[in-house]
Amino acid sequence: MTVARLLMAVLTAGSAAGIGFGFATLESSADAEARQSFEDINAPYDGLFHFVRIRYSSGGGGGGFGGGRRRGGGGGAMWAHDYPRAERNFLSIMKETTFVDAQTEGSNVLTFDDPELFKYPVAYIVEVGAWNPTETEAESLANYLQKGGFLIVDDFRDGYALDNLEFHLRRILPDGNMVMVSDNDDIFDSFFRIVPQDVMPPYGGGAPIWYGIYEDNDPTKRLMVIINYNNDIAEYWEFSDYGYYPIDLANEAYKLGVNYVVYGMTH
């Protein structure tokens, strides 16, 4: 079965079954984070691959780029953009296209300072222009990355957000350099062969750029952080069964996500 046909089959079935977790108001409500207990939502550890999304408060406590100000403000649910449909759709594709045994009935929402994070090899964070980790979160993320964890950064654009991300990654990994990732890097060939330029952003108009931080700043070693700048692959995941975007573009976004997970699970 071709990837395009697979995408249509999986998402049509998912849509008919009412894909999603039923928390449609989460992103639109500033109070949702306080009302919802994520301990009730999160699936317990069971040895399967779980999609882990990082929840954060834009208030932070680590000083911060630009005097601690966060453009876009409010931040209450900035971390929840495209949640939960994006990961639910993605996990269906992950399970159908690979031998990775994935938990497809839910996803986990954790903070960087939650000890549970260390049970999962891959973590995902969005809208990092509003991210301002506390010292405890920064220290925990540093330990997570150094112990083999892999971080995917998605859904952000503009120079301010990039500067904010680089500022905090420098706090977390003082010796780590954020560099452009080569088109020939292993991450673009860990499962599907990806031509990065084919993963076009769904909106914004800026050219997509991939940055990363390598272990010991050596591109021949493990990539610890992959950064999708000027892109939002989860936007494709979220709306791939709505017909908003061409299937070919949604496929490339799914293929890139699969590559990220396979890379994170094998390096």
Secondary structure by P-SEA (a helix, b strand, c coil): ccaaaaaaaaaaaaaaacccccccccccccccccccccccccccccccccbbbbbbbcccccccccccccccccccccccccccaaaaaaaaaaaacccccccccbbbbbcccccccccccbbbbcccccccccaaaaaaaaaaaaabbbbbbcccccaaaaaaaaaaaaaaccccccccccccccccccccccccccccccccccbbbbbbccccccccccccbbbbccccaaaaaaccccccccaaaaaaaaaaaaaaaaaaacc
